[in-house]
Amino acid sequence: MTVSPRSITVLGSTGSIGCSTIDLLLAEPARFQIRALVGGRNVALLAEQAIALHADIAVINDESLLEELRDRLKGSGVQAAGGRKAVIEAAAMEADWTMAAITGAAGLEPTLAATRNGRAIALANKEALVSAGDVMLRAVAAAGATLLPVDSEHNAIFQSLTGSPIESVEKIVLTASGGPFRCASIETMRAATPEHALKHPTWSMGAKITIDSASMANKGLEVIEAARIFGLSNEQIDVLVHPQSAVHGMVQFRDGSLIAQLGAPDMRVPIANTLAWPDRMQTNAPRLDLAALARLDFEAPDEVRFPALRLAREALCAGAASPTIFSAANEIAVEAFLGRRIGFLGIGDTIAYAMEKLGAPKLDTLDEVLHWDAEARRVAEAFVSRERSNSLNGAETLHA
């Protein structure tokens, strides 16, 4: 019996998650039909991917690069498009499986557009559920779509549930590597540069996610996302620092059983789990060697040195637009840190300021999501600018 290829769209194909997805698709090209690949600004890589996979269309978010994309695709039979509208139109194309991996709030509208087909959505964009949790979940339910978590921690919980009803769960445990500053003092973190923060000890990820890991904002976003995906309360979601990054998540059942998912720190594993779901597929990811690993360490996170995790929990408990504000302020803070406008500890300070300033206003529609996302960015940017100005004035005083 011949099985028709599954139709696939990849939103964010040139990013870290997108490239891992492309690697899996290239390994079994006959199994998949590529509808659309969407990239940000890396036009050369997008064209290369689209040609290799014989995609129907390649879309570049930066419309100024559209002519270059057309030139690179000339003679390949792959259509080219560019700009925000084209991104959303590509996301809305019918596909059996869509990878939603556009980082940040920019991925929200394309992800919502993809859900309307009522097919499988592999969700790698944390902000879609953090910023627009109820809006996103209502859209998924209305379309009859299936949401498959790609984050290694949420995918680990998904696998560990093994079909058990959520009512049988006492709590879940998300693990964190601890990042490059797991054992660092406050003084060391205060002096940290972007180069220090980008040296992740176990995972290879994009800059935004790597900085989020260093500040543990990433784990805070995951706590909020887990609450949305699995319908759990803040109290039912634990976080443990696990430097070996071998155990990705655990489920504690009410009968006392604890089931964990383990694997090498390679995003191809959770991506493959969603790509082949409900089956399994071969990957070239390294196999976990427990004998070589020899030990598994766990410790509670330090929410004094890593306040972003505490702030995320506060946002989850406050509800309404508070998680939206947390996520947007964090994006601004990370950009400011990477641009050397604030120090590493300024990330937590920026988030805290925006949350205190804006509170938890109601949020029921996509327009309200976008409004409070923009407001949080404005407030966070004003805080960054003020802190930057104060820092420069202080430096001038010291040198006077």
C-alpha positions as CSV (number, residue, x, y, z in Angstrom):
1,M,0.0,0.0,0.0
2,T,1.4,3.4,-1.0
3,V,1.2,6.1,1.6
4,S,0.9,9.7,0.3
5,P,3.7,12.0,1.5
6,R,2.8,14.3,4.5
7,S,2.5,17.9,3.5
8,I,4.8,20.1,5.6
9,T,5.2,23.9,6.3
10,V,8.2,25.2,8.3
11,L,7.8,28.6,9.9
12,G,11.2,29.8,10.9
13,S,13.2,27.4,8.7
14,T,16.5,29.3,8.9
15,G,16.6,29.5,12.7
16,S,18.1,26.9,15.0
17,I,14.9,24.8,15.4
18,G,14.1,25.2,11.7
19,C,17.5,23.9,10.6
20,S,17.1,20.8,12.8
21,T,13.7,20.3,11.2
22,I,15.2,20.6,7.7
23,D,17.8,18.1,8.6
24,L,15.1,15.5,9.5
25,L,13.1,16.3,6.3
26,L,16.2,15.9,4.1
27,A,16.9,12.5,5.7
28,E,13.6,11.1,4.3
29,P,12.6,13.3,1.4
30,A,10.2,10.8,-0.2
31,R,8.1,10.8,3.0
32,F,7.3,14.5,2.9
33,Q,6.0,17.1,0.5
34,I,7.2,20.6,1.4
35,R,4.5,23.3,1.0
36,A,6.2,26.4,2.4
37,L,9.5,27.4,4.0
38,V,9.5,30.8,5.8
39,G,12.7,32.5,6.9
40,G,13.6,35.8,8.5
41,R,16.7,37.5,6.8
42,N,19.0,34.6,5.8
43,V,18.0,34.6,2.2
44,A,20.9,32.4,1.0
45,L,20.1,29.6,3.5
46,L,16.3,29.8,2.8
47,A,16.9,29.4,-1.0
48,E,19.3,26.5,-0.4
49,Q,16.7,24.7,1.8
50,A,13.8,25.4,-0.6
51,I,15.8,24.0,-3.6
52,A,17.0,20.9,-1.7
53,L,13.5,20.1,-0.5
54,H,11.6,21.1,-3.7
55,A,9.4,23.4,-1.7
56,D,6.3,24.9,-3.4
57,I,7.1,28.3,-2.0
58,A,9.8,30.1,0.0
59,V,9.0,33.3,1.9
60,I,11.4,35.8,3.3
61,N,10.0,38.0,6.1
62,D,12.3,40.9,5.1
63,E,10.6,42.1,1.9
64,S,13.7,44.1,0.9
65,L,15.4,40.7,0.2
66,L,12.7,39.4,-2.1
67,E,14.5,40.1,-5.3
68,E,17.6,38.4,-4.1
69,L,15.5,35.4,-3.1
70,R,13.9,35.3,-6.6
71,D,17.4,35.4,-8.2
72,R,18.6,32.5,-6.1
73,L,15.5,30.4,-6.9
74,K,15.5,31.2,-10.6
75,G,15.0,28.0,-12.6
76,S,14.2,25.8,-9.5
77,G,10.5,25.9,-9.8
78,V,10.2,27.2,-6.3
79,Q,8.0,30.3,-5.9
80,A,9.3,33.3,-4.0
81,A,7.4,35.7,-1.8
82,G,8.3,38.3,0.8
83,G,6.9,40.5,3.6
84,R,4.7,40.0,6.7
85,K,1.5,39.5,4.7
86,A,3.2,36.7,2.6
87,V,4.5,35.0,5.8
88,I,0.9,34.8,7.2
89,E,-0.5,33.6,3.9
90,A,2.1,30.9,3.8
91,A,1.3,29.9,7.3
92,A,-2.4,29.6,6.3
93,M,-1.6,27.2,3.4
94,E,-3.1,23.7,4.0
95,A,-0.4,21.4,5.4
96,D,-0.7,18.2,7.4
97,W,2.0,19.4,9.8
98,T,3.4,22.9,10.5
99,M,6.5,23.7,12.5
100,A,5.8,27.0,14.3
101,A,9.4,28.1,15.1
102,I,9.4,31.9,14.5
103,T,10.9,33.3,17.6
104,G,9.1,35.8,19.8
105,A,5.8,37.6,19.4
106,A,6.5,37.8,15.6
107,G,5.5,34.2,15.5
108,L,2.1,34.7,17.0
109,E,-0.1,35.7,14.0
110,P,1.5,33.1,11.6
111,T,1.0,30.4,14.3
112,L,-2.7,31.4,14.7
113,A,-3.1,31.3,10.9
114,A,-1.7,27.8,10.8
115,T,-4.1,26.5,13.4
116,R,-7.1,27.3,11.2
117,N,-6.4,24.3,9.0
118,G,-7.2,22.0,11.8
119,R,-4.1,19.9,11.4
120,A,-1.0,19.2,13.5
121,I,0.9,22.2,14.8
122,A,4.4,21.5,16.2
123,L,4.8,24.4,18.6
124,A,8.4,25.6,19.2
125,N,7.4,29.3,19.7
126,K,6.9,29.7,23.5
127,E,5.5,33.2,23.2
128,A,2.4,32.0,21.2
129,L,1.1,30.3,24.3
130,V,2.6,32.6,26.8
131,S,1.4,35.9,25.3
132,A,-1.8,34.6,23.9
133,G,-2.6,31.5,25.9
134,D,-6.4,31.6,25.9
135,V,-6.7,33.1,22.4
136,M,-4.4,30.5,21.0
137,L,-6.1,27.5,22.8
138,R,-9.5,28.7,21.7
139,A,-8.3,28.9,18.1
140,V,-6.8,25.4,18.3
141,A,-10.1,24.0,19.8
142,A,-12.3,25.8,17.3
143,A,-10.3,24.4,14.3
144,G,-9.9,20.9,15.8
145,A,-6.2,21.2,15.4
146,T,-3.6,19.1,17.3
147,L,-1.0,21.0,19.3
148,L,2.3,19.0,19.6
149,P,4.9,20.5,22.0
150,V,8.4,20.8,20.5
151,D,10.3,22.3,23.5
152,S,12.4,19.5,24.8
153,E,10.9,19.8,28.3
154,H,7.3,19.9,27.2
155,N,7.8,17.2,24.7
156,A,9.3,15.1,27.5
157,I,6.2,15.6,29.5
158,F,4.1,14.8,26.5
159,Q,6.0,11.5,26.1
160,S,6.0,10.7,29.8
161,L,2.2,11.0,30.1
162,T,2.0,7.9,27.8
163,G,-1.7,8.6,27.2
164,S,-2.6,8.9,30.9
165,P,-5.4,11.4,31.7
166,I,-4.2,14.7,33.2
167,E,-6.3,14.0,36.3
168,S,-3.9,11.2,37.2
169,V,-1.0,13.7,37.4
170,E,0.1,15.0,40.8
171,K,2.8,17.3,39.3
172,I,5.3,17.6,36.5
173,V,9.0,18.5,36.7
174,L,10.7,20.6,34.0
175,T,14.5,20.5,34.1
176,A,17.0,23.3,33.4
177,S,20.7,23.0,32.6
178,G,21.4,26.1,34.7
179,G,23.1,27.7,31.8
180,P,26.6,29.3,31.9
181,F,25.9,31.1,35.3
182,R,24.7,28.1,37.3
183,C,27.4,28.4,39.9
184,A,28.2,32.1,39.3
185,S,28.1,34.8,41.9
186,I,25.9,37.9,41.6
187,E,29.1,39.9,41.1
188,T,30.2,37.7,38.2
189,M,26.7,37.9,36.6
190,R,26.7,41.7,37.0
191,A,29.9,41.9,35.0
192,A,28.9,39.3,32.4
193,T,29.1,40.2,28.7
194,P,26.9,38.8,25.9
195,E,29.9,36.6,25.0
196,H,29.9,35.0,28.4
197,A,26.1,34.5,28.4
198,L,26.1,32.9,24.9
199,K,28.4,30.1,26.0
200,H,25.8,27.5,26.8
201,P,27.3,24.3,28.4
202,T,25.1,21.7,26.7
203,W,22.7,23.0,24.1
204,S,23.3,24.7,20.7
205,M,20.5,27.3,20.3
206,G,19.8,30.7,18.8
207,A,21.0,33.9,20.6
208,K,17.6,34.8,22.1
209,I,16.9,31.4,23.6
210,T,20.5,31.0,24.8
211,I,20.3,34.3,26.8
212,D,16.9,33.3,28.1
213,S,18.5,30.0,29.3
214,A,21.3,32.0,31.0
215,S,18.8,34.2,32.9
216,M,16.3,31.3,33.4
217,A,13.6,33.5,31.7
218,N,13.4,30.5,29.3
219,K,12.3,28.3,32.2
220,G,9.8,30.9,33.3
221,L,8.3,30.9,29.9
222,E,8.2,27.1,29.9
223,V,6.4,27.1,33.3
224,I,3.7,29.3,31.8
225,E,3.5,27.3,28.6
226,A,3.3,24.0,30.5
227,A,0.3,25.4,32.5
228,R,-1.4,26.2,29.2
229,I,-0.6,23.0,27.3
230,F,-1.4,20.5,30.1
231,G,-4.0,22.5,32.0
232,L,-2.0,22.5,35.3
233,S,-1.7,25.1,38.1
234,N,1.5,26.9,39.1
235,E,1.7,24.6,42.1
236,Q,1.7,21.5,39.9
237,I,4.8,22.6,38.0
238,D,8.2,22.1,39.5
239,V,11.6,23.1,38.1
240,L,14.9,21.4,38.9
241,V,18.4,22.4,37.7
242,H,20.0,19.3,36.0
243,P,23.4,20.2,34.5
244,Q,23.8,17.0,32.5
245,S,20.7,17.8,30.4
246,A,19.9,14.1,30.1
247,V,16.5,14.1,31.8
248,H,14.3,16.6,30.0
249,G,11.1,16.2,32.0
250,M,9.3,14.1,34.5
251,V,5.7,13.3,35.5
252,Q,4.8,12.5,39.1
253,F,1.5,10.5,39.1
254,R,-0.9,10.4,42.0
255,D,-0.1,6.7,42.6
256,G,3.6,7.6,43.4
257,S,5.0,6.6,40.0
258,L,7.6,9.0,38.5
259,I,8.1,8.6,34.7
260,A,10.9,10.5,33.0
261,Q,12.0,11.0,29.4
262,L,15.8,11.0,28.8
263,G,17.8,11.7,25.7
264,A,20.9,13.5,24.3
265,P,20.5,17.3,24.3
266,D,19.6,17.4,20.6
267,M,16.5,19.2,19.4
268,R,16.1,16.7,16.5
269,V,14.7,14.2,19.1
270,P,11.6,16.1,20.2
271,I,11.1,17.5,16.6
272,A,11.2,14.0,15.2
273,N,8.7,12.9,17.9
274,T,6.2,15.5,16.7
275,L,7.0,15.1,13.0
276,A,6.3,11.3,13.0
277,W,3.6,11.4,15.7
278,P,1.9,9.1,16.6
279,D,4.7,6.9,15.1
280,R,8.5,7.2,15.6
281,M,11.2,7.9,13.0
282,Q,14.9,7.3,12.7
283,T,17.2,10.2,13.6
284,N,21.0,10.7,13.6
285,A,20.9,12.3,17.1
286,P,23.6,11.0,19.5
287,R,22.4,8.1,21.7
288,L,22.5,8.7,25.5
289,D,25.3,6.7,27.1
290,L,24.3,6.4,30.8
291,A,27.4,4.5,31.7
292,A,29.6,7.2,30.3
293,L,27.4,9.9,32.0
294,A,27.8,8.0,35.3
295,R,25.7,10.5,37.3
296,L,22.6,12.6,37.2
297,D,22.5,15.7,39.5
298,F,19.5,17.7,40.5
299,E,19.1,20.9,42.5
300,A,16.5,23.5,43.2
301,P,16.8,26.8,41.2
302,D,18.0,29.9,42.9
303,E,15.3,32.5,42.3
304,V,17.4,35.2,44.0
305,R,20.2,35.0,41.4
306,F,17.7,34.2,38.7
307,P,14.6,36.4,39.4
308,A,13.1,35.9,35.9
309,L,11.8,32.4,37.0
310,R,10.0,33.9,40.0
311,L,8.6,36.8,37.9
312,A,7.2,34.3,35.4
313,R,5.4,32.4,38.2
314,E,4.0,35.7,39.4
315,A,2.8,36.4,35.9
316,L,1.2,33.0,35.6
317,C,-0.7,33.5,38.9
318,A,-1.8,37.0,38.1
319,G,-3.1,35.9,34.7
320,A,-4.8,38.1,32.2
321,A,-2.1,40.1,30.3
322,S,0.6,39.6,32.8
323,P,2.3,36.7,30.9
324,T,2.1,38.8,27.7
325,I,3.9,41.7,29.5
326,F,6.5,39.3,31.0
327,S,7.3,37.9,27.5
328,A,7.4,41.2,25.7
329,A,9.5,43.0,28.3
330,N,11.9,40.0,28.3
331,E,12.4,40.3,24.5
332,I,13.3,44.0,24.9
333,A,15.6,43.3,27.8
334,V,17.5,40.5,25.9
335,E,17.9,42.8,22.8
336,A,19.2,45.5,25.1
337,F,21.7,43.2,26.8
338,L,22.9,41.8,23.4
339,G,23.3,45.4,22.3
340,R,25.3,46.2,25.4
341,R,22.8,48.8,26.6
342,I,22.1,47.1,29.9
343,G,24.0,44.5,32.0
344,F,22.9,40.9,32.5
345,L,21.2,41.6,35.8
346,G,19.2,44.4,34.0
347,I,17.2,41.7,32.2
348,G,15.3,40.8,35.4
349,D,15.1,44.5,36.5
350,T,13.5,45.4,33.1
351,I,10.9,42.6,33.4
352,A,10.0,43.5,37.0
353,Y,9.6,47.2,36.1
354,A,7.2,46.5,33.2
355,M,5.1,44.0,35.2
356,E,4.8,46.4,38.1
357,K,4.0,49.4,35.8
358,L,1.3,47.6,33.8
359,G,-0.2,45.1,36.2
360,A,-2.5,42.5,34.8
361,P,-5.1,44.1,32.5
362,K,-7.8,42.0,30.9
363,L,-6.9,40.1,27.7
364,D,-9.5,38.3,25.6
365,T,-8.7,39.0,22.0
366,L,-5.8,39.0,19.6
367,D,-6.0,42.8,19.3
368,E,-5.7,43.0,23.1
369,V,-2.7,40.6,23.0
370,L,-1.0,42.8,20.4
371,H,-1.9,46.0,22.4
372,W,-0.4,44.9,25.7
373,D,2.6,43.3,23.9
374,A,3.3,46.8,22.4
375,E,2.7,48.6,25.7
376,A,5.1,46.3,27.5
377,R,7.8,46.9,24.9
378,R,7.3,50.6,25.1
379,V,7.5,50.6,28.9
380,A,10.5,48.2,28.9
381,E,12.3,50.3,26.3
382,A,11.8,53.5,28.3
383,F,13.2,51.7,31.4
384,V,16.3,50.5,29.4
385,S,16.9,54.0,28.0
386,R,16.6,55.6,31.4
387,E,19.0,53.0,33.0
388,R,21.4,53.5,30.1
389,S,21.3,57.2,30.5
390,N,21.9,57.0,34.3
391,S,24.8,54.6,33.7
392,L,26.5,56.9,31.2
393,N,26.0,59.9,33.5
394,G,27.4,58.0,36.4
395,A,30.4,57.0,34.3
396,E,31.0,60.7,33.3
397,T,30.8,61.7,37.0
398,L,33.4,59.1,37.9
399,H,35.8,60.4,35.3
400,A,35.2,64.1,36.0
